[in-house]
Amino acid sequence: MLRQQVRAVSSLLSTMTLIGLCVGMTTTLLSLRGALEGFSTMTIGVIMSAYFIGYLFGTTRAPKDIRRVGYIRAFGGLGALASISVLIQAIWIDPVVWFLMRFLSGFALSAMFVIAESWLNTMADNKSRGAMLSVYMVLLYGGLIVGQLLLGIADPASFIPFVLVAMLLNLSLIPILASVTVEPTITDVKKVPLRLLLEQAPLGIAATFVIQACYAMFYGVGPVYAIHLGLSVSQVTVFIAAFIVGGLISQPIIGMLSDKYDRRAVLAGCTASATLIAFVLSQIDGGSPWLIFLGIALFGASMLPVYALAIAHTNDFLELDQMLGATGTIIKIAGVGAIIGAPVVAAMMQFGAVNYFFLLMAALTASIALYSLYRIGQRDAPEEQQVSPFAVLAPAQVSEEIVHTMIEEAIELEEEQASDLPEVTGPPLEEASEEEVLEAR
């Protein structure tokens, strides 16, 4: 069954792998190019935060575009917008232009992720949804890693890497636009307010906000920090790739542990480990690059699963219809954390506190660990945890809702057709049995 479902969305998975490659390449490229152009660390941090501002708008706008024009048309238009924004950044090397284009990139790419993940959720059933998303996440992480390595063979000071990203973005649209896959049915999702989430799962919401700030710090300003250490461009790409590889390896393992034990304990363990590793990394200089890469891989193995754990923990205290509606609210919380993260650490580095890059992340992850332990003492674990090791970042519809929607539409069509029937003998149509209605037709 899973193999058939993966085959049915193979074009979508191919497209998202290429987009993951572009995302991984673009973030590091802009940080490196900004440093080469003489942009201050603070300026680079603000430019990187523009992506997450666009991210917030994109995740809000995507469901509206899907309902208005459908999955495929919305996807194609957003892909073209992302490609154009990258090329403009290559033509105009200006902080203001880059901020605006980074905003457009965040808007387009986040909406594309929402569309893709919504599509995957609606095409999978409850038994295979977790496995389907795991395949998607592995391919996406693989694309992010390859994107880092491609940047290592292209000079960030030239026009070539920007053109390469734009070409790959356009290439990624071909599988989905040429696909004959039937688009899933679109229905509305019940919204869940932030107040309810804070009441039901305060740890999940707090961890989501803090860890997204840490992710933004690392992806947005991490390459600049690596340059401060004295690493070369090729070593900077390995620096970022090692973080992703560590998370790729640990994600399923941590997910399985969190399904077996109290997620809050697993969350505390991951963040405590990240705190210790971040402190060690803050004491290592650029003279030991391979030691740095090893530490970064371990840091990614501890840090990257935290977001998925926070999402899964939040879902443990929600009903099914609440899980679907809560996704949009959680994405907005994550986006706000990401917007704040990069400029804060960039400002600290701007004023000479370079070592604070990892020390700040150590303090933030330590706060999650301590709060997790506090919540364990305040509330019992849920009787039955939801098995969801991978974070779902898009409004999703379960198969049963789609079926019910189709049934309701069929009933409405039946009633409309029945109202147009010629006059028949016997009881009125409203009181006629189903056999009599069919016989009259």
N, C-alpha and C positions, 0 to 999 in steps of 0.2 A: 504493500500500500504506500509506504513512504517513498519507495523508488519511483512509483508512478506519479506521485505528487511532485517530487523533485523534478522529474522529467517534464511535467506540465508547466513548471515555472523556471525551467532551465535558462530561458532567454533572459528573464528578470534577474536571476542569479549571476549570469554572465555580465549583464549590465552593471550590477552593483559592485562586482569585483573590480571592474575597471574604474568605477567612480571612487571606490575606496583607495585605489592606487593614486588617483588624482588628488584626493583630499590629503593623503599622507605626504605627497610630494609638494603640494602648494604651501602648506603651513610652514614647513621647514625652509622652503625656497624664499618666502617673503621675509622670514626672520633673518636669514643669511644675507639676502640682497639689501635689506634695510640697514644692516650693520655695515656692509661694504659701502653703501651710499652715504654713510655718516649720520644716519638717523640716531637720535639718542635712545637709550634703553627705554625711557618712559614713552617716547613716541611710538616705538615698536610695540610696546605693551598695549597702548591705546588702539593702535591699528588692529592688533590681534583681537581685542575685545569687540571690535565692530562686527566680526564674524558672528559672535554670540548674540549681539543685538539683532542682527538679521535672522539668526536662528530662531529667536522668539517669535518674530513676525512670520517667518516661514511656516513654523509648526501650527500657527493659528490660521494662516491663510490656506494651507494645503487642503484641509477637508472641504472648504468652500469651492476650491477649484475642481476638486474631484467630483463633487456633486453637480457642478455646472457643465463641465466639458468631458468628464470621464478620466480614467486613470492614464491612458496612453497619451492623449492630447496634452494633458497637464504636464506629464513627465517630459514630453518633447520640448515644450515651450520653456520649462524651467532649465532644462539642459542647455538650450541655446543661450539663455541669460547667463548661466554660470560660465560658459565658454567665452562670451563677449567680455565679461568682467575681468577674466584673467588676461586677455589680450590688451585691454586698456591699461592694466597695471604695468605691462611691458612697455607701452608707448609713453605713458606719462609717469615719470618717477617723481612723485610729489606726495607728501604725507596725507594731504587732504583728499586727493584723488584716490589714493590707496585705501583710505578709511571708507570712502563711499563705495568703492568697488568691493572691498572686503565685506561690507554690509550686504551688497547684492549677492555675493558668493554665499554668504551664510543663509540669506533668505532662500536662494534657489536650491542649494544643496540640502538644507534641512528639510525643505518641503519634499524633495525627491526621496529622502530617507523615509519620511512619513508615508508617502505613497507606496514605496516598496514594502515597508513593513506592514502596512494595512493590507496590501495585496496578499502577502504571504500568510497573514493571520486569517484572512477570509478564505483562502484556497486550501488551508489545512483544517483537519478536524481536531477534536480535543485530544485524541490519542496520539497524534503525530505532530502537534503544533510545537512542542518543545524540541523534538528532533529536527524539525524543519528549520526552526530558528537557530539551532546549533550549527547546521550546515551553512546557513546564511552568515553567522558571526565568524566562523572559521574562514570563509571566503573573503569576507570584508577585512578581517585582520591580515589575511595573506596579502590583499591588495595594498593595505597601509605599509606593510613591510617592504614589498617590492618597490613602492613609490619612494621610500627612503633610499633604497639601494640605487635606483635609477638616477636620483639626484646626485649621487656620488660620482657619476661618470659624465655629468653635464655641468659646465661652469655656471654658477649662479649669477655671475656678473654679466653674462651674455643674454641675448634674446632667446636662445634656443630652448631652455627649460620651460619658459612661458608658452612658447609655441607647441612644445611637446605636450604640455598639460591640456591646452585647448584642443589639440588633435585627438588626444585620448578621450576627452569629454565628448567630442562629436562621435568618435568611434563607439563609445559606450551606448549611444542612443540607437545604433543600428539593430542590435538584437531585439530590443523591446518594440521598436517601431515596425520592424518587419515580422513580428510575431503574429501568429494566428490564434494565440491564447485568448479565450473568452474572458472579458473583464468581469470581476465579481459584482454582485448586487450591492448597492449603496443604501445604507439606512442611517438614521440619526442615532447619536450616542447620548446617553444621559450624563449631564455634567455633574461633577462632584466638587463642592467648594473646598477651599484650603482649610477653613475652620474645622470641617469634619475630619480631614486627614490628620490635622494636628491633634485632634482628640483621640483618634483611633490608633495612630502610629507616629508619635512625635519623633522617635528615634529614626525611623525611615526617612522622614522629611528632613530632619537636621543633617543626617548623613549624606543625603542626596545633594543638599546645598553645599556642604563643606567639600565633599569629594570632587564635585564638578569645578569648584574654585581651584582645587589642586591640579586637576587635569588641565585647566586653562593655563595655569602657571607653567606647567611642564611643556605642553605643546607650543604655547605662545612665546615663552621667554627662555625655555630650555636651550634652544640652539644658541641664543646669545650668551647664556651662561657658559655653554661648552666652549665658545670662542674665547671667553674671558679666561678659561682654564688653559688655553693655548692649543686646543685641538684643531686639526685641519678640517677642511670641508668634508672630505671623505670620512673622517673620524666622527664628525658631528652627525652624519647620516647614520652611522653605526650606533651612536649614542642614543638616537631616537628609536631606531629599529630594535635595539636590545630591550628597551622598555616594553615595546609591543609584543615581542617574542615571549618575554617572561609572562605577560598577561595571557597570551594565547595558550601557553602550556598549562598555566595554573587554573584558568577559568573553569573548565569542566570538573577538575578535582575539587576545587573549593565549592562548586555548586553541589556536588554529590555529598560532601561533608555537611553542607548547610541543610540538605534534605534529611539527613540522618540525625543531626544534633540541633540544639537550639541555635537559630540563626544569629541571635545576638551574641552568643559566645564566639561563634565563628567570625562575626564582624569585629568583635573586640580583638581576637587573635590576629586577624589580617592587619588591622590598623596599628596595633601595638608593634607588629613586625615591621610595618612600613615606617613607623616612628624611629625605631632603632636603626634601620638601614639608612634612612635619610640623615640621621645624625652622623653616622660613619661617613657617608658620602660628603658631608659638609667639611670633613677634615682631610679629604684626599685632594691632592693637587694634580695638575695636568701631566706630571712626569710619569704617572702610572696609568696609561690609557686602558690597558686590558683589565686592570683592577677596577677602574671606573665602569667599564662595560659590564663586568660581572655584577658589580653592585647595582647598576641600573636595571639589569635583567631581574635581579631579586626584588628590587623596588617595584618594578612593573608587575611581577608575580603577586606581590602583596597588595598593590594599589588598585590595579585594573578590575579585579572581581568585586571591589567594594560597592560600586554603583549597582551591579546586579543584585548583590546581597541586600542593599537598601530597598530596591524595588520589590524583591521577593518578600522581605519582611513586612513592607507596607501592605502588600496583597494578602498576607496571612490574616489580617484583621478586617478585610473587606469582603463583601458579598460579590458574586460574579458580575452583576450589572454595575456595581460600584467600581470594580477593577477596570472595566472598559472606560468608564467616564473619568476615572481618576488619572488616566495616562496624560491627558492634556495639561492638567494642573501640575503634575510632577515634572513634566518637561519644562514648564515655565519656571518652576523653582530651580531646576538644574541650570536653566539659561541665565537666571539672575546671578547665581553663584559663579558661573563661568565669566560673566561680564565683569564682576568685581575682581576675580582672582588675578588675571594677567596684569592689569594696571597697578595693583597694589604691590606685587613683587617687583614689577619693573621700576616703580617709584623708589623702593628700598635700594635696588641695585644702582639706580641713577645717582643716589647720594652716597655711593661708596660701600654699601653693605652687601658686597657680592656673596659672601658666605651665608647671608641670610636666605638665599634662594632655597636651600634644602632645610635650613633651620625653621623657616616659616612653615614649610610643609610638614616638618616633624611636629611642630606645635599643633597644627590643624588635625593631623591624623591622631595625635595623642588625645585631643578633645573628643573625637569620635569614640576612641577606645574607652575612655573614662565614662562617657555618657552611656555607652552600651552596658558596661558593668553596673552602672547606677540603675538603668532600666530593668536589668535582670532581677535586682532586688525589689523593684517596685511592682512588678507584674509577672504573672506566670506566663509561660510560653503557650501559644495556641495549641489546642488539643490536636489539631490536624493541620500541618503546614502544607501549603500549596507547593507542588513540585515545579518550580520555575527558576532553574539556575541561571538562565539568561534573561537580561533585561529587555523588555519590549517597549520601544520608544515611540509607539504610534497608536492612535485610536484604532481599536480592533473590533471586529464583529465575530461572534462565534457562529458555528455552522447552524445551530438550532434557530438563531434569530433570523438568519437568511431564509431558512425553510419557512418559518412562520410568516415572514414578509411575503414570500412567493405565494403562500396559501391565501393570505388576505387579499393580495392582488387578484388571484384567480377567482375568489368569491365575489369581489367587486365586479369583475368582468362578467361573471355568470349572471349577476343581478341586472347589469346593464343590458345584456343580451335578452334576458327574460322579459324585461320591460318592453322590448320591441317586438315580442311575439304576436302573431295574429290572434284574434279572439277565438277562444276554444270553449267547447262545452264542458260542463262539469263544474267543480268547485272553482272559486277564484284562484288565480295563480298563487297568491300569497299562501293559500291554505292547501294547495295541491301538493301531493307527495312527489318525491324525486322521480319515481317511475312515471307518474302522469305528466310531469314537465317534459321529460325526455320523449315520451310518446307523442306529446303535442308538437314537439319540434319535428 
